[in-house]
Amino acid sequence: MKRDLVTLLELTREEMLHIIEEATRLKDLQKRGIPHPMLLGKTVALIFEKPSTRTRVSFEVGIAQLGATPIVLRAGEMQLGRGETVEDTGQVLSRYADGIAIRAYSHEAVTSLASAASVPVINMLTDLTHPCQILSDLFTIHERKGAVEGVTVAYVGDGNNVAHSWILAASRLNFTLKLGCPTGYEPSPEIIAEAPKERVTLTHDPKEAVAGADVVYTDVWASMGQEEEAQKRLRDLKDFQVTPSLMALAAKDAVFMHCLPAHRGQEVAAEVMDGPQSIVFDEAENRLHTQKAILAFLLS
């Protein structure tokens, strides 16, 4: 039976840990120049409704390194952009490709595609969740801290799709997640309800969220599609910038993470973004290795 990755709820704890271990192995092989064409002869269709840098490049390169062929499809270049249904698109692409990955605005578009497709579907991002990013972040924490379970992650800022996927990760893995979000910018209550209360806490005080944390994480304040709200968001979130003084409240060996792109002077101070605690570019690189592990898990 085919498997999809629409949200992290589709993975068990053991499967998430397996993907982290496999990402470790594949990164080692890549660094040593050892070919690993695990998906030789396969084809993966990549659908982009939203623009992308890291997601597109890491998926294209990763698919090629696994010996498969990536086919990049922009929504405006497809019949999908002229009224063909997501369901029909899924059925057609299933006849050509061995897997489909999609970066979309609507989460419902991804769930509909997964329901109609007969091949694995991977959510590269929706407005609700971002599972590939968080699996990569978990791998990065494992790489830096030696384990994921047992750490404390502080997420500061807008309770968006990235925050949602952090909550869903905490529903599977035994780590502590402390969310610091302004009033009106909290994550979805339905998403929060998926995780045990002893693992996930929500506060409106960024200092309370960060105190003693092993990882301090933030994201942009205005995502794609929210440009008209940008000025209001800047005002509402200004007290949630990750500054050197906020980082000082975290554990002494805490690291700073951001899924990028970052806006220095908004959600993060330049001194933190470019400082010694920042591991954002290791985190960005690890999208490549983790997504290869996801592809191998779903398509092998």
Secondary structure, 3 states (H helix, E strand, C coil): CCCCECCHHHCCHHHHHHHHHHHHHHHHHHHCCCCCCCCCCCEEEEEECCCCCHHHHHHHHHHHHCCCEEEEEEHHHCHHHHCCCHHHHHHHHHHHCCEEEEECCCHHHHHHHHHHCCCCEEEEECCCCCHHHHHHHHHHHHHHHCCCCCCEEEEECCCCHHHHHHHHHHCCCCCEEEEECCCCCCCCHHHHCCCCCCCEEEECCHHHHHCCCCEEEECCCCCCCCHHHHHHHHHHHHHHCECHHHHCCCCCCCEEEECCCCCECCCECHHHHCCCCECHHHHHHHHHHHHHHHHHHHHC
